[in-house]
Amino acid sequence: MDMKQHCVKLSVQPSRGLVDEKFTVLVQNLLPGFQLTIHALHQCEDGHSWEAFAHYNADATGIVNGKTITIQED
């Protein structure tokens, strides 16, 4: 089995925003069809935690490009 190492690139735009604003998640250099779950967790100054999960499948070029607004208070 050929075990190639992949350097996956993750970017999120915008880097800051309000909790209910949309943001774009871009993941590059995945294997085609790769299944990926992204988990984000943020704790506010007031102690509340906000959490988001998103499930994706990489396209034929190994890219995931998606938008999400699924953020819930923990």
C-alpha positions as CSV (number, residue, x, y, z in Angstrom):
1,M,0.0,0.0,0.0
2,D,1.4,3.4,-1.0
3,M,1.3,5.7,2.1
4,K,1.6,9.2,0.8
5,Q,1.7,12.1,3.2
6,H,-0.7,14.9,2.5
7,C,-0.4,18.5,3.8
8,V,-4.1,19.5,4.2
9,K,-4.8,23.3,4.0
10,L,-7.8,24.7,6.0
11,S,-9.0,28.3,5.7
12,V,-12.0,30.0,7.1
13,Q,-13.3,33.4,5.9
14,P,-14.0,35.8,7.5
15,S,-11.6,35.1,10.4
16,R,-13.9,37.1,12.8
17,G,-17.6,37.7,12.9
18,L,-20.8,37.5,14.8
19,V,-22.0,34.0,15.9
20,D,-24.9,34.0,13.5
21,E,-23.0,35.2,10.4
22,K,-22.2,32.9,7.6
23,F,-18.6,31.9,7.0
24,T,-16.8,29.9,4.3
25,V,-14.7,26.8,5.0
26,L,-12.2,25.8,2.4
27,V,-10.2,22.6,2.8
28,Q,-7.6,21.7,0.1
29,N,-5.2,18.8,-0.7
30,L,-7.5,16.0,0.5
31,L,-7.9,12.7,-1.3
32,P,-10.8,12.6,-3.7
33,G,-14.0,11.5,-1.9
34,F,-12.4,11.9,1.5
35,Q,-15.1,12.2,4.3
36,L,-14.3,15.1,6.7
37,T,-15.9,16.4,9.9
38,I,-14.9,19.9,11.1
39,H,-15.5,20.8,14.7
40,A,-15.2,24.4,16.0
41,L,-15.4,25.4,19.6
42,H,-15.3,29.0,21.0
43,Q,-15.7,30.2,24.5
44,C,-16.9,33.8,25.0
45,E,-15.7,36.2,27.6
46,D,-19.0,35.6,29.5
47,G,-18.2,31.9,29.8
48,H,-20.7,30.6,27.2
49,S,-19.4,28.0,24.8
50,W,-20.4,27.9,21.1
51,E,-19.9,24.8,19.0
52,A,-20.3,23.9,15.4
53,F,-20.0,20.6,13.4
54,A,-20.0,20.2,9.7
55,H,-19.7,17.0,7.6
56,Y,-18.3,17.1,4.1
57,N,-17.1,14.9,1.3
58,A,-14.1,16.1,-0.8
59,D,-14.8,16.5,-4.5
60,A,-12.9,14.8,-7.3
61,T,-10.1,17.3,-7.0
62,G,-9.7,16.8,-3.2
63,I,-11.4,20.1,-2.3
64,V,-14.2,20.9,0.2
65,N,-15.7,24.3,-0.2
66,G,-18.8,24.9,2.0
67,K,-20.7,27.5,4.0
68,T,-22.3,26.9,7.4
69,I,-24.2,28.7,10.0
70,T,-24.8,25.7,12.3
71,I,-23.6,27.2,15.5
72,Q,-25.3,26.4,18.8
73,E,-24.7,27.4,22.4
74,D,-23.3,24.6,24.5
